[in-house]
Amino acid sequence: MRRNYTRQRDAMVAGDADALADLLTEDFVLTHMTGFRQRRDEWLADVQSGQMAYHSIQDVAITVDITDGPGDQPVLTARTRTDATIWGSRGTWPLQLEIHFVREGARWLAAYTVASTW
């Protein structure tokens, strides 16, 4: 999961929507800090077009919560300082990314992410 997150972060900063797509489930949903829910393909299109440009993402803290039991999904929580231009507005935000993972074959993929400020 940490490896997946690191690859997501690097792909976001590189604007590499193809690399990012490979790390997400087909039905992935990103909930932005505003509460706006964005489906995978819409988000990737915004990353590809530059409508969502991530200039830098600095990790402040990363935790992983793994619980045992049927239906339990591991959750990686990353507190970051994210410098981004989102739909024309640039800022640096203290973002908390709560990334829920599922196992698909031999890989862990992000099923959904909830972003908030901290």
C-alpha positions, 0 to 999 in steps of 0.5 A: 500500500505504501508503494502504491501511494508513493507511485500515486503521489509521483504520478500526480506530480508528473501529471502522468494519468496513465501511471495513475490509472494503473494504481486505481480500481476501475470504479475508483472515486476521489472525494475532494476536500470540498466534498465533490465526488469525482469518478476515476475517468473524470479525475484522470482526464483533469490530470491529463489536461492539466486542469488539476496540476500537482506541483509538489506533494510533501509527506508529513505523516503516513499511517496504515491501518490494517484490520483483520476480518471479512470485508475489512479494507486497509486504509493508508492515511497520508498527511501532506502539504500539497501545492496544486493548481485545481481548475485554475486556482493555485494554493498549498493545502495541508491535505489528509488523504484517506486511501482505501485499498482492495486486493486485485490479484497480487496487487493492492489498488486504491478503491477510493480516496477521501481528501480533507484538510488537517 
